[in-house]
Amino acid sequence: MLAYNEIREKKIIIYNGEPCEVVDSHVARTQQRKPQNQVKLKSLISGKTIAATFHVSDSADEAEIDRKEVKFLYQNRGEYWFCEPSDPSKRFKLDDSLIGASGKFLKANENVSVMVWDDEGEEKTIKLDLPIKMEFKVKTAPPAVKGNTAQGGSKVITLENGTTINAPMFISEGDTIRVNTETGEYVERA
């Protein structure tokens, strides 16, 4: 059990029967009233953002979340197929709604981390965690064109998994680059 003032950012609590990640918290102490913790929660199942207030007498259960390593196999018609790294015969699929925007940075046969919530004996995969920076090989990149690059020019390139991003003019076909998977932006040449 977490007291009202222990409900902080990055904690995962049970709110209305589902696991929610605390995105923002602020303990407000007004002169005439008792302190209260105003939090923003993000549901890890539905993805909705919820505003909640916890008073001094309130408490919350911390969700029992496990992290597991899984291997991404392939994607077909909105279904993403994974398996256990040690046993490829134990395959399972995750829907497009759970994967979200991070699906465009998945690479075949690459290990990723998933959050698993134990809901009264039943395991549910609730979130996919990619590394913040990942390396990709540039599949296609148009040639750099001379012109107004005083403010820095950029061009659209295609990565090995088919994702397109903006990158600086000096990036060429065959280069290996690092991409920030949270923002989807070019970081540096590897």
Residue pairs with C-beta under 8 A, 6 or more apart in sequence:
1 59
1 60
1 61
1 62
2 11
2 13
2 59
2 60
2 61
2 62
3 59
4 27
4 35
4 36
4 37
4 54
4 55
4 56
4 57
4 58
4 59
5 27
5 35
5 37
7 13
7 22
7 25
7 37
7 39
7 54
7 60
8 22
8 25
9 22
9 23
9 24
9 25
10 21
10 22
11 21
11 22
11 62
12 19
12 20
12 21
12 22
12 44
12 62
12 63
12 65
13 19
13 20
13 22
13 41
13 60
13 61
13 62
13 63
14 20
14 60
14 61
14 62
14 63
15 41
15 43
15 50
15 52
15 60
16 50
18 43
18 44
18 45
18 46
19 43
19 44
19 45
19 63
19 65
19 117
19 126
20 41
20 42
20 43
20 44
20 50
20 63
21 41
21 42
21 44
22 39
22 40
22 41
23 39
23 40
23 41
23 42
23 49
24 39
24 40
25 37
25 38
25 39
25 40
26 37
26 38
26 39
27 35
27 36
27 37
27 38
28 35
28 36
28 37
28 38
29 35
34 55
34 56
35 56
36 53
36 54
36 55
36 56
37 53
37 54
37 55
38 51
38 52
38 53
39 51
39 52
39 53
39 54
40 49
40 50
40 51
40 52
41 49
41 50
41 51
41 52
42 48
42 49
42 50
43 49
43 50
44 115
44 117
44 126
44 127
45 124
45 126
47 97
47 100
54 60
63 117
64 117
64 118
65 115
65 116
65 117
65 126
66 115
66 116
66 118
67 113
67 114
67 115
67 116
67 129
68 113
68 114
68 116
69 85
69 111
69 112
69 113
70 82
70 83
70 84
70 85
70 111
70 112
70 113
70 114
71 82
71 83
71 84
71 85
71 88
71 109
71 110
71 111
71 112
72 80
72 81
72 82
72 106
72 107
72 108
72 109
72 110
72 111
72 112
73 81
73 82
73 83
73 91
73 108
73 109
74 80
74 81
74 108
75 81
75 103
75 106
78 95
78 96
79 93
79 94
79 95
79 96
80 93
80 94
80 95
80 96
80 99
80 103
80 106
81 91
81 92
81 93
82 91
82 92
82 93
82 94
82 112
82 114
83 89
83 90
83 91
83 92
84 90
85 111
92 125
94 114
94 125
94 128
96 103
98 125
98 126
98 127
98 128
99 106
99 128
100 128
101 184
102 128
102 130
102 181
104 161
104 162
104 163
104 184
105 130
105 134
105 161
105 163
105 179
105 181
105 184
106 112
106 130
106 161
107 134
107 136
107 160
107 161
108 161
112 128
112 129
112 130
112 131
113 128
113 129
113 130
114 125
114 127
114 128
114 129
115 125
115 126
115 127
115 128
115 129
116 123
116 124
116 125
116 126
117 123
117 124
117 125
117 126
130 181
131 181
132 180
132 181
132 182
133 178
133 179
133 180
133 181
133 187
134 178
134 179
134 181
135 176
135 177
135 178
135 179
135 190
136 159
136 160
136 161
136 163
136 176
136 177
136 178
136 179
137 159
137 160
137 174
137 175
137 176
138 157
138 158
138 159
138 160
138 167
138 171
138 172
138 173
138 174
138 175
138 176
138 177
139 157
139 158
139 159
139 160
139 162
139 173
140 157
140 158
140 173
141 155
141 157
141 158
141 167
141 171
141 172
141 173
141 175
142 155
142 156
142 157
143 172
144 153
144 155
144 169
144 170
144 172
145 169
147 153
149 169
152 168
153 168
153 169
154 166
154 167
154 168
154 169
155 166
155 167
155 168
155 169
155 171
156 164
156 165
156 166
156 167
157 164
157 165
157 166
157 167
157 171
158 164
159 165
159 177
159 179
165 179
165 184
165 185
165 186
166 185
166 186
167 177
167 186
168 186
171 177
171 186
171 189
175 189
175 190
176 189
176 190
177 186
177 187
177 188
177 189
177 190
178 186
178 187
178 188
178 189
178 190
179 185
179 186
179 187
180 186
180 187
